[in-house]
């Protein structure tokens, strides 16, 4: 039982820790240190893909362990317990970002070349910027839902 709790908490630490590091350390650093925004964008794009996969795997580990934990402690799976619903939304937002928004942004970046040379009112740049806003919103949503999930999980694991 304690191993299940450990895996649940570890999966949340990995996912939220990755989001915090990406948002507050990696992205600002590469845009400050690298010589071009294009190179920084390449690093951020690759890192975001890795972060998404970490989140997907962490989410699935959490879900499986949480359902087993619920089954063992209360005799039922509780697939729609509050913490599971939050996790489903987090996974959905991550999947939308990874398979919906990120590929479109990559295609636009490839078609534009060096983004800083593209006029702000260019249709491709406008579309890219709009997708970037949505990408940021989705990551923020995952983060804040994750904080709520940590709270609900801590409450559920009290013994």
C-alpha positions, -999 to +999 in steps of 0.1 A: +000+000+000+028+025+009+044+017-025+012+027-043+012+060-024+048+065-032+042+060-069+012+083-069+032+111-052+063+105-073+043+107-105+028+141-094+063+153-084+078+144-117+049+160-137+046+192-117+083+195-111+089+193-148+063+220-155+079+243-129+114+237-143+103+242-179+083+274-172+105+292-147+140+280-156+144+264-190+123+286-213+134+319-198+170+308-198+173+296-234+156+328-247+181+348-227+213+328-234+210+315-269+220+338-298+187+336-317+150+332-308+149+305-335+174+283-316+157+290-283+124+280-299+140+247-311+152+239-276+118+248-260+099+228-286+120+197-280+118+201-243+080+206-244+077+173-262+097+155-236+077+173-209+044+162-225+056+125-226+067+127-190+032+141-181+014+114-200+034+086-185+032+102-150-005+106-154-011+070-164+011+058-135-009+080-111-042+068-125-034+031-123-019+033-088-047+056-075-074+032-088-057+002-073-052+021-040-089+030-040-099-006-047-077-020-019-087+006+007-124+010-001-134-020-023-142+000-054-123+017-082-138+052-080-130+062-116-148+095-112-134+105-078-124+142-078-087+134-081-093+112-111-115+138-129-087+164-124-062+139-138-084+131-169-086+169-176-048+172-171-042+144-195-066+157-221-050+192-220-015+176-224-027+154-253-043+184-270-011+204-266+011+175-278-009+162-307-030+193-317-012+225-310+025+215-310+025+200-345+007+230-360+033+253-344+061+232-357+047+233-392+043+271-390+078+276-376+093+255-404+074+274-431+085+308-417+121+301-410+135+327-386+104+339-369+119+373-359+121+382-396+084+377-401+061+407-398+038+407-367+008+410-390+018+382-414-010+356-413+014+327-404+030+347-376-005+357-363-016+321-363+017+310-346+013+336-319-023+326-313-012+289-310+015+299-286-010+317-264-032+285-264-001+264-256+007+285-227-029+285-214-030+247-216+003+243-197-010+267-171-042+248-168-023+215-163-002+232-137-031+246-116-051+214-119-020+196-108-018+217-077-054+209-069-047+172-076-018+173-051-041+187-025-069+161-031-044+133-032-028+144+001-063+145+016-071+110+003-039+095+014-042+106+050-039+077+073 
